[in-house]
Amino acid sequence: MSPTVTVIGAGIIGLCCASYLQRHGRQVRLVDSLPPGRGTSFGNAGGLSSGACVPIAMPGIVKQIPKWLFDPEGPLVVRPGYLLKALPWLLQFIGSAKPEIVERSADALLGLTRPLFENLVPIARDAGVEDLIRRVGQLHLYSTDAAFAGDARGREMRTRRGVKLEILGAEAIRQMEPDLAPIFRHAVYFPDHGHCANPLGLSEGLAAEIVRRGGEIVQAQVRELEIGPDGVRSITTESGSLAVEELVIAAGAWSHRLAAKLGHKVPLESQRGYHAMLASPSLGPRRNVQWTERKFIATPMQEGVRFAGTVEIAGLEAAADYRRADVLLKQGLDMFPGLTGGEVTRWMGHRPCIPDSVPVIGRSPIHRNVTFAFGHGHIGLICAPTTGRLVAELVTGTKPSLDPRPYRVDRF
Ligand SMILES: Cc1cc2nc3c(=O)[nH]c(=O)nc-3n(C[C@H](O)[C@H](O)[C@H](O)COP(=O)(O)OP(=O)(O)OC[C@H]3O[C@@H](n4cnc5c(N)ncnc54)[C@H](O)[C@@H]3O)c2cc1C
């Protein structure tokens, strides 16, 4: 019988790995301290952008950071008490904004995002949650000429790589999104993009299908990894030890702690993000729309309208500061004047971020039975299906559908 693969992390990345491993004939066991999809994958903006390839650290970002930091409603906060700890990562992040690194990262990212729908639709369909995938395009909005001009490099990078986009003026924006405030002068429309109308529903659907196909889901916190002469032999949780044949580490923003136990030093930092969600909205977006200057996204979800965004550097332990979510709600109301609704819910999650935005996917060069799948930052939902397929190919020794070298764990 083929070996059982244990996957640590039942977020969207671990779930897609498990789904594809089952399709490659493997038994799977997911281990997570939370129920499936309740980590960062719970509250994202649902954006499904098959043309996403522009890394977060872009040339010129150093000049923008002070402006963001001094704006109380700005998109970036660094908690003073955490600054020293985050400094080495922040310096690597700034160092990644060099044009040659940005171009390399863009190619690596597009390798994961371009086959998004090809790899997502079959597993979502089998799980009975295909209806959550809404392929209705996406809009990036600009309220000033300067902001639109400032994003020219990102547009050029996408166009050069064949990503379909259309430039819209104020009237076309109004026709497409009639409830928006009439303050947007320019937009980029991505006709091939879309959104997921319930990211938790997608994760739960995939998890239920994994169980239907014979997979096991264990709710437990992995504390230790026991290493034998032939790789990882077992994992230790609060309720005992589990023997391991093959191991995949897909533990989101916590993955570097497990990788470190295995001798791999990976620069991973949490970029904490928030959302505010308004139930029963009176009006709102038709599709996933991003207010580019303010760096937040409004998405029509099954359960209301979600405003998601913000980057807060404060580590994995600090309590959430829900004033960040309140800012998102306020800006959302600026975006959609007259919007009213029912209950407001607030949420915080940890984006697992690598300085150059390129995740870690691949076999450990130290332990023969370990594979990594983490660090997907701002686009983990988008990258998850292709990551899952690639992980399954690497674990089973199948010819990879994508060159895995840009994602190596030993590239740092
Ligand atoms: C505000 C916001 C908006 C976003 N918008 C988008 C978007 O529009 N599109 C997009 O593609 N992405 C978006 N993202 C990013 C996306 O949500 C993440 O990249 C993705 O969810 C990461 O998935 P994951 O499976 O790696 O992590 P997670 O979902 O966090 O899963 C990791 C799991 O590992 C478990 N775990 C960790 N350590 C252990 C351990 N030792 N033992 C047991 N279990 C453990 C955790 O409990 C967790 O459940 C957004 C993120 C945020 C915060």
The ligand as a Gaussian input file, in Angstrom:
#p B3LYP/6-31G(d) Opt

LIG

0 1
 C       -7.298000      40.421000       5.086000
 C       -6.804000      39.351000       4.136000
 C       -7.248000      39.347000       2.823000
 C       -6.781000      38.381000       1.935000
 N       -7.285000      38.331000       0.656000
 C       -6.884000      37.354000      -0.184000
 C       -7.455000      37.239000      -1.491000
 O       -8.333000      38.012000      -1.873000
 N       -7.013000      36.246000      -2.303000
 C       -6.035000      35.375000      -1.911000
 O       -5.642000      34.516000      -2.699000
 N       -5.504000      35.440000      -0.669000
 C       -5.901000      36.400000       0.192000
 N       -5.364000      36.467000       1.446000
 C       -4.295000      35.527000       1.811000
 C       -4.788000      34.144000       2.114000
 O       -5.898000      34.191000       3.001000
 C       -3.656000      33.327000       2.742000
 O       -2.513000      33.382000       1.909000
 C       -4.061000      31.870000       2.899000
 O       -5.250000      31.774000       3.636000
 C       -2.974000      31.073000       3.585000
 O       -3.426000      29.744000       3.698000
 P       -2.656000      28.698000       4.564000
 O       -3.366000      27.413000       4.402000
 O       -1.197000      28.766000       4.227000
 O       -2.753000      29.285000       6.039000
 P       -3.918000      29.124000       7.132000
 O       -5.246000      29.261000       6.565000
 O       -3.552000      30.035000       8.261000
 O       -3.754000      27.621000       7.586000
 C       -2.650000      27.185000       8.336000
 C       -3.182000      26.256000       9.403000
 O       -2.079000      25.651000      10.056000
 C       -2.470000      25.423000      11.405000
 N       -1.270000      25.228000      12.199000
 C       -0.211000      26.050000      12.302000
 N        0.721000      25.508000      13.119000
 C        0.217000      24.335000      13.546000
 C        0.690000      23.334000      14.414000
 N        1.891000      23.419000      14.992000
 N       -0.111000      22.267000      14.667000
 C       -1.320000      22.139000      14.083000
 N       -1.810000      23.072000      13.230000
 C       -1.056000      24.154000      12.972000
 C       -3.269000      26.669000      11.759000
 O       -4.146000      26.413000      12.848000
 C       -3.997000      26.980000      10.473000
 O       -5.305000      26.480000      10.456000
 C       -5.823000      37.414000       2.366000
 C       -5.400000      37.409000       3.694000
 C       -5.892000      38.357000       4.580000
 C       -5.432000      38.316000       6.002000

